[in-house]
Amino acid sequence: MAENFSWLHRGVAEIFPQPHDGDTETESLEKRLLSSNRPLRVKLGIDPTGADIHLGHSIPVRKLRAFQDAGHTAVLIIGDFTARIGDPTGKSDVRRQLTEVEVKQNAQTYLDQVRPILDFDTPGRLEVRYNSEWLSQLNLGKILELLSTMTVGQMLAKEGFAERYKKENPIFLHEFLYPLMQGFDSVAVESDVELGGTDQKFNIAVGRDLQRHFGLKPQFGLLLPILIGTDGVQKMSKSLGNYVGLSEHHSQKYQKLQAVPDNLLSQYFELLTDLPLESLPENPRDRQQFLAWEVVRQYHGEAAANEAKKAAKSGGKEGSLPEFSLEDNIPQFPAKLAYILGACGLCKSTAEGKRKIQEGGVRLDGTKITDVDTSYQEPSELHGKVLQVGKNKFIKLVSLKISANESLEEALRVI
């Protein structure tokens, strides 16, 4: 495997620097891989700014696993310190600063969600680090040293900052620190390679500069595409509703993935599976179903994939999630989520529902709910959503009113 680099280049948008880039290094990443007398240290940083990860986030994690399988050391950095600022990349306005408690709550779920992807068991193949370990220890003198490595002009060359400056949108000084802190992570863990999306090139390049400044050999950057969402138009995002969450029920995953637009299938297979691209089914519908089955198999196992496929073929009636009719079982709305948890049987009582919410064990359509006072005005707000407690208890919420309207719409389409 050391001389076959198909695993390295699969789905990669760019590896930098290359020898022709005019950089001081003359070797390529392939040459570094072949000539190194030790496993390379391959860094991936994840900021727990939210509670959940979707398939778009899984792409660099999968590449990290490919490096593990090639015999190298994955260094997974949980950005518990940087998350309190939040990466300003691609943001048109300043991000809300998270509290330490919020970040810790989010971070708890991250490792569970990437566990099906990474090798946690082979000794020497994984280091999980939290960047508060070194960033919280920086004194003002060290921060001034970091700031002295870049000019304001260089920082404003960063795409998001340039756009905000042009539009006269405020840029706060703490935001300038983010690329430097992410770069200092590379110094702290002595990374040889850093993985990231195509929007992370600036930050990864800062890491190279800081490594030079502190007398280390600069890392390579390996950039991966940003996954287009299931709508086929915009990047995958929970806020846009075009995502497939890693924590979603296997039936939900299957239903979403079997509807991925034809023009995205090749990219999804390349980025989300290890299947040989030349042996995929020719028929688009078969390819959609094969994609859905394979991704569900990766995260939930073959039995769950077969069950989800069977449920989809039977119109969602066989082997699918149990349904809970809101109008039949909830006397009146507005209704608190804690009460609904007790009423639907996922919890023994409203009190237990509150406790599960406080413990971070409740999700609605894959999104963690942490506010015990969360309530809903109408059953229609919850129709079709999956309520989850823990890892194995799921139920689909149904509004009779919405169901009736959908049936009428379907009938009208037939007519």
N, C-alpha and C positions, 0 to 999 in steps of 0.2 A: 504493500500500500504506500510505502514511502516514495516510490517513483511514479505512481499513478495519481495525478492531481485532478482527476475528474471530480472527486469529492470537494476539492478546494474551490474550483471554478463554478460549480453548479449554482445557478441562481445569483451569481455575484454581479453587481453593477460596476464596481471598480475596486482595484487594489492599488494603493499608492504608498510610497513612491515606486515608480518603475525606473529602470536604469536610464531610460531616455528622457526622464523628467529633469535632468540637469541637477539632480540632488547630489550631495557629497557621497552618499552611499552608492556603490556600484552594483551591489547584489540585488537580486529580486527576492521576493518572498519564497519562491520555490527553491532558490539557491540556499536561503537561510534554513529552510526546512531540511534540505539534504545535508548541509554542512554542519549543522549544530550538533554538538556532542552531548546535548541534554534535551529533554522535552521543552518546547517553547511554552511560555506563559501567555495565555490568550485571554484577554480581558473583555468582559461585557458588563456594563453598568446599567442597572435598572432603578429608576427612581420611583418609590411607592407613593406617587401622588394620587392614586386611586386604589380601590380595593381589588380590582379585577384586571385580568390580562385577556386579550382576544388573540385570534389567530395571527393577526398582523404582528403582534409583539413576539409571537413564537418563532418568527423567521430567524432572527439572530441567535435565539436560544438553540434552534436546530443546528445552525452552523457551528455553534460552540460544541454541541454534541459530536459533530463530524470531526472536529479537532481532537476531542477526547478519544474517539474511536481510532484516530491516527496515532495515538500514543502521547498526546500533549496534555498539558495541565490547563483546565478551565478555571479561570478566576472570575467568579460571579460576584460583582459588587452590588450590594443593596445600598442605594444612595439615601440612607436615612438622614444624612445631614444635608445633602444637596436638594433633597425633596422639599425641604422647608423653604427653599427659594423657588424651585421649579425651573426647568429648562425654558429659557425665553425663546428658543428656536421656533419659528413659525407663528409666534404670538403677536398680535397687533396691539396688545395692551399688557400692562404689568399683571402677572399672575398673583392670585391671593396667596399669601404666605401661610403655609400649614403650621399647625402647632406640633410640638414633639409628640403629644399623645395621638393626634390624628395619623402621623407618619408611622408610629409603632403599630397602630391598629391595622393600617394598610399593609405594612411589611409582613405581618403574621401570615397572610394568605398567599404571598408571592411564591414562597418555596414549595408549598403544596401544589400550586398550579403548574410549576415547571418540573416537578418531580417525575412525571411520566416521560419527559423529554431527556433530561440529563442523567448521566451515570453518577449516582450518589454513592455507589457501593465499592467500586474499584479503588484501592488505596492509591493516593497520589494523583488522582485524575480530577479532583474538584476541590477548590478552595472557595468557601463562602465568606466574604468579608463585608463589613459595614463601614462606610467611609467616615462615620463619626469617630472611628478609632483614631484617625490622624487629623481630620479637619477640625475637630473640636479642640485639638491641642495647639493649633496655630496661634502664636502670639502676634501682636501688632507688628513687630519687626519682621517676622516671616511673611505676613500679609503684604507689607510694603515691598518686600523683595519680589513677591509674585506680581504685584501691580507694576513694578518697574520693568518687567519683561515685555510689556506691550504698551503701545501708544493708543491714544483715543482714536486716532485715524484708523489703526489696524482693527480696533474693536468695532468701529462703525462700518467697516467693510463687511461685517457679518450681515447676511441678507436681511434678517428680521429687524436688526437695529437700523440698517440703512433705510428701510422702508418707513419705519416709525419716525426716524429723524427727519426724513423728507416731508412727512405728513404733520410734523410738529407734535407728534404724540409723545408724551413724557417717557423718558428712559431713566430709570433710577440706578444709582451707583451700585447697589447690591446686585443688580442684574449683570453688570460687567464682571462681577466676581464668579459667576456661574461657570463660564468656559475655563477660567483659571483653576477653579476647584476640581472640575472634571479632569482637567489636564494633570493636576497634582495627584489625582488618584493613580494615574499611570506611573508617576514617580514613586509613589508609596508602595505599589505592588510590583514594580520593575517589570512592566508588561513588555512583551515582544511584539504582540499583535493586539490591536483593539478592533472590536466589531461594532457596527452601528448602521443605522439607516442612512440613506443618501443625504438626509438633512443634517447628519452629524459630522460632515467632513471638516468644518471649521473647528469644532470642539476637539476632534481627534488630532488635527494638525497642531492645536495649541499644546496638547499632550506631548507631541514630538518635540516642540520647541522647549518645553519645560524640562524634558528629559535631557536634552543637550545642555541646558543651563546648569543642571545639577550633575553633569558628568556621566550620564548614562547613555547607552546606545539607543537611538530613537526607534520607536515602535513602527510597525507597518500599520496602515489603516485598511480595513476591509469593509466595503460599503455594500449594503444589501437593499433591494428595492422596497419601496413603501407599497404595501398590499392594497389594491383597490377593493372596496367593500362589495357586498353582495348586490348592491344596486347597480354595479357595473360602471359607476361614474366617479364617485369621490373616494378618497382614501378611507379605509376601514376605521370607523370611529363609533364609540358608544353613543355620543351625542347626536350622531346622524342616524342611528338605528340600523346601520348596514353592517353590523358586526356579527361574529360568531365567537362567543365567549368560551374560554377553556373550562370554566366551571359550570357551563350549562349542561342540562340533562342530555343524554345521548340521543334521545328522540328529537329534541330541539335542534341539536347540531345537524343531524341527518336531514331534517326537513329544510333547514336553511341551505345546506350545501348542495342538495339535489336540485336546487333552483338557481344555482350560480349561472350567470349568462354564458352562452357558448364561447364568446370571445375571451373570457377570462380563464377557461378551463386549463389551457396549457400552462399559464402562469401559476395557477393554484397547484397543479400537479408538480411543477418544477420546484416551487418554494415550500410546499407543505407536505411533500412525500419524498421518499427515496426511490420510487418506482422508475424503471427505465422508460423514458418518454416515447421511445420508438415502438413500444409494445402495448400502447393504450388502445381501448376500443375505438373503432372508427365512428360509430354512431354517436352523435352528441348526447342523446338521452342516456345511452349506456355509460358514457363517460361521466356524466353528472352523477349517476347512481354509484358508479365505481369510486369516484372521488369522495362522495359522502360516506360510503362504507369504509374506505381506507382511513380517512381522518378519524372517524368514530372508533375504529379498531385501535388506532394508536393510543387514544386516551382512555378508552373504556374496555378494551378487549374484544375478541372476535364474537363472543356470545352476545354482547350488547349491540355490536354492529349488525349482526344477523337479526336480532329482535327489532332494531330500529328500521331495518330494511323491510321486514315483514309487516310492521305496523304501517309504514308508508304505502305499501302495496295494497293494504286492506282499507285504505282511506283513513288511517289513523284510529281505527276501531279495535284492531286486534293487537294486543301487546303494548298498547300505548299507555300514557299516564292516566291514572284515575282522575275523574272530573268532579268538581265541587260547584254546585249551582248556588250562586250568591243570593239570588232573590228567594229561593226556596228555604235557605238556611240562616240568613241574616235578617232579623226582624226589621231593622231600619238602618238607613244611611243618613249622615256620615257614620263610618265605622272605623275603629282603630284596628291597625294591623295585628296588634297583640290579641284582640278579641277574635279576629278572623282565624288566627293560628289555632286558638282553642276550639272554635266552632267547626273547623274542617278536620280536626283530629290529628294534625301534625304535632300539636302540643296538648297536654292533658287539661290545661286551663289557660285563662288569660294571664294569670300570674306567671306561669311557666313560659308563655309566649313573650312576656316582657323580659324575663330573665335570658331567654335565648337571643333576643334582639340585643340586649346589653352585652352579651358574650360574643357577639359578632357571628352567630351561627345561623342567621336568617338571610335569605336572598330572594329577590323578586326578579325573575328573568335574568338571573346571573349577577344582579347588582346587590351588593351587601347593604342591608338596612340596619342602621345603628341607633336611630332615634326612636325611643319607645313610644313617643307621641305621634308617630306617623299614622295618618288617617286618610281616608278616601271619601270623596263626596258622593260618588255614584258608582254602582256596580260596573258600569260601562268602562270606567277607568282601569279596571282589572281584568276585563274580558280577554281570554286567550293567554294570559300570563301564567308562568309557572312559579309557584311558591315552593321554596326549599328550606328545609331545616336540617342542618348537619350535612353529611356527605351522601346520605342514602334515602332521605325522605322527601318525596316530591308530590305535588298535586297541581292539576291545571284548573285555574279559576274560570268559570263560565258565567256570563250574563245572559239570561234567557231572552231579554229584550234585544240585545245585540244579535244573538243567534237567530232570532226570528227575522230580524231585518236582513241578515246575511242570506237567509234562505229565500226571502222575497227577491233580493237582488239577483241571486243565482237563477231563480225562476224566470225573472224578467230577461236575463241574458239568454236563456234557452229559447224563450219566445222570440 
